[in-house]
Amino acid sequence: MREFGEPEPPAKRSGCLKYLVYAGCATFILIFAFFALGIIGLLSAFSPYDLPEGWENGVLPPQLQITRVLHRKHWGIWRDQCEYAAYEIALPTLLAIDKGGLNFLKNAVPPLPTRDRSPYIAWRKTPVEDLAPENSRLFAMGADDGCHDSSDKKELPDELRNIRPAMTLPGGYYTITRNGYGMIVVLPEVGIILFLYST
């Protein structure tokens, strides 16, 4: 018997009521978790695509020596990405290509960090196949403008602004990598190597 002035004990919740309370809390937690993950996913999807400083020094095969980087640029958001680097070919490499051609280039292998996951197809002679955009299977050609649109293409050095025609002429070499998204083009006639990547 309850003594006078003693508070009433809290009413016991039925098993059904407890279940509803717990289910409601669990549902709220799940909704909040999915909402938070969605926000994180959106932030990741639209975060800038960035590469470490000096990335352009790690994309060419070690057999291709250069004297300097003529231009580099990259941009992207999530799956829409572009990488472009142009190099001046070193004289020893020019002489080796002039002497050996494809025989020299067949020994040009990807740099060690990407060798297993991004092999080269067999090196080929230019002209590059399927250069017409409507027929192209080479996604990398999306970067041949230096990853610039028409408004900022003036950033390109003069010798690179009209480099595409050189890919349509004999005398150069190219290989495909990164499942068609990447390409290396060697143009001895103009003394330039291009690295292109576009998704």
N, C-alpha and C positions, 0 to 999 in steps of 0.2 A: 504494500500500500504506500502511495506517495504521501510524504509528510506535507503539512500545510506550508505554503510558500515555496516549495521545491518546484523548479521549472519542469515543464513537461518534456519528456524525452523526445528527440526528433523522430518524426514519423519514418518508419522504414519504407524504403522504396520497393516497389514490387520488382520482381525479376524482369518483367517486360519493360518497365520504366528504365531500369539500369541499362538494359540492352540498347534502348533508344538513345540514351545519353552518350554511351560509349560509341555507338555507331555514328552519331552526329559529330562527335569530336574527331573520330577517325576520318570521316568524310571531309571535314574542314581542313585537317592536316594534309590530306592528299591533294585537295584543291589548291591549297597554298603552295605545296611542293611543286605541283605541275606548273603553276603560275610563275614561281621563281625560276624553274628550269627554262621555261619559255622565254623569260626576260634575258636570262644568261645566254640562251641560244641566239636570240636576236642580236645581242651585243656582240657575240662572237662572229655572227654572220656578216655584220656590217662594220667590223673593226678593220682598220687599214692593213693591207697585206705588206709586210715589211720583210726586208732581208738584212742580214748582218753587214756591217761595213766591210768592203773589200770582196763582196760575193762574186764580183766579175772575175776575180783572180782564181776562182776555183771551179770554173765550168769548162775549160778547154783541156784537151788531152795534153799531157806533159811533153809530147813530141813536137807540138806546135809552139815554137818560141815567138814571143812578141817583143817589140821595143817599147810600146806604150799603149794605153787605153785611149782610143779616140773619143768614145762617147759611151755612156751607160745610162740606163733608166729602167725603173720598174714601178709598177703600180698595180693595184687590184683591191677588190673586196670579195672575200669569200672565194667562190669558184671562178670569178672573173679576174684573171691574172695575166700580166704581161711582163716579160723580161727582155731586155735588149742590151747587147754589148758589142762594140766594134773595136777592133784592134789593128794596129800596124804590124805587119809580119816582119820578123827579124830576118836579116839577110841570110844567115845559115839555113833557115827553114825554107826561104825562097829558093835557094840553090838546091836543097835536097828535093823539093817538090819538082823543080825543073828537071832534075836528073832522074828521079824515080817515079814521079807521078803517083798513080794508084798503088804501086808497089811500096812506096814510102808510106802512104797514108793508111794502108791496111794494118800497119803496126801502131797507128795512133789510136790508143784505147782511152776510155773514159777515165777521169781522175779517180783515184782510189776510193774516196768516200762514196761515190755513186756508181762504182763499176758493176756491182752485182744487180742493183735495182734499175739501172738506166743504161743498158748496153746500147751500142751503136749497131745499126744495120750496116751492111757492107757499103763502103764509100763508093760514090758514083760520080760520074763526070756531069758537069753542067751541059746543057740547060736544066734547071730544076724542073721536074715534071709537075704538071697540074698547077701552074702558077695562076691560071684564071680563077678568081675567087669562087665563081659559081660551080666550078668543077673540082676545086681543090680538096684533097684529102689531107693536106698538110696544115694542121691547125697552127703550126709555128709561123706560117706566113702572115698570120694576123699581127705579128710583131715587126714586120719588115719596114714599117714606117718609123721605127725607133720608139715605139710605144707612145707616139705623139699623135694628137689629132691635128687637123689642118690649121688650127689656130696657134699651136705652139710648135709646129714642125720647124720653125725658124731656129729653134735651139740646136738642131742638128748641124754639125759642121758641113761645109759646102760639099766635101767629097762624099758625104753620106746621103745627101738629100735625094739623089737620083741613082741610088745603088741598085735598085731592082732590075733595070735593064741588063746590068752586068751578069745577073743570074740567068738570063735567058740566052746567053752566048756561050759557045764552047770555050774551054780553057780553064775553067774552075772545077771545084769539087765540093761535094756536100755529103753529109750523113744525117740520118734521122735518129732521134733518141726520145726518151720519155714518152713512148707510145704514140709518137706522131705529134706530140705537143712541143717538142724541142727539135732544133736543127742547128747544125754548124755548117757554115758555108765558107769555103776557102777560095779567094779570088786573087790568084797570083798576078793577073794582069794589072790590077789596081793596088796590089799590095795590102789587101785588107782581109781580115777574118771576121765573120759575123757569128754571134750566138743569138738565136731567136727562141723565144718560148712564149706560147700563147694558149689560153684555154677558152 
